[in-house]
Amino acid sequence: MTRIGVLALQGAFRRHVEALEALGVTGVEVRAPADLDGIDGLILPGGESTAMSLLLGANELTEPCRDVIAGGLPVFGTCAGMILLAEKVLDGRSDQVQLSDVPITVRRNGYGRQLASFEADLEIAGETEPFRAVFIRAPKVEQVDPAVEVLATVDDDPVLIRYRNVLAAAFHPELTPDLRLHRVFLLEC
């Protein structure tokens, strides 16, 4: 049976586990390096990217997560997860951890603070029906390398991208009943 790890240090990890279970997949809450053993994919959930960064270090997960991502394990980063995967964060803290080098540049809270949260119907490449996306203090992708595949945009800004073994969304697909993006991710696992 497919086992997908969900980084469970902070943020909306439980909703991702529920989405996986609704699809008949085992969701494994990752809180320690040993939790990465035997997983077929990894989800980095939304939350607060600087808090997640500090907790990754405190739980000795930074290098193990970097290693599995660099080793080709399929990864799905949502909101803060996208920030952790980006090569460059324009307004991140100097001690903020990056788990990968996906060649995108993001701005934390690029669409504004909590009060500026919004929903949008996205046209996603390969999908016939729009996907209702929930943006909460979302990162804004300011720049993408030509090697990055842009799967959806809002006002011409990329909000869903794919790069090698990484799928990343600036929004929270786990906060909707629509499981299509989790299914797309599972196809890579």
Secondary structure as GFF3:
##gff-version 3
##sequence-region A 1 189
A	DSSP	beta_strand	3	7	.	.	.	ID=ss1
A	DSSP	alpha_helix	13	22	.	.	.	ID=ss2
A	DSSP	beta_strand	26	30	.	.	.	ID=ss3
A	DSSP	three_ten_helix	33	36	.	.	.	ID=ss4
A	DSSP	beta_strand	41	44	.	.	.	ID=ss5
A	DSSP	alpha_helix	49	58	.	.	.	ID=ss6
A	DSSP	alpha_helix	62	70	.	.	.	ID=ss7
A	DSSP	beta_strand	75	78	.	.	.	ID=ss8
A	DSSP	alpha_helix	80	85	.	.	.	ID=ss9
A	DSSP	beta_strand	86	89	.	.	.	ID=ss10
A	DSSP	beta_strand	102	107	.	.	.	ID=ss11
A	DSSP	three_ten_helix	114	116	.	.	.	ID=ss12
A	DSSP	beta_strand	118	122	.	.	.	ID=ss13
A	DSSP	beta_strand	131	135	.	.	.	ID=ss14
A	DSSP	beta_strand	140	144	.	.	.	ID=ss15
A	DSSP	beta_strand	149	154	.	.	.	ID=ss16
A	DSSP	beta_strand	157	163	.	.	.	ID=ss17
A	DSSP	beta_strand	166	169	.	.	.	ID=ss18
A	DSSP	three_ten_helix	173	175	.	.	.	ID=ss19
A	DSSP	alpha_helix	180	186	.	.	.	ID=ss20
###
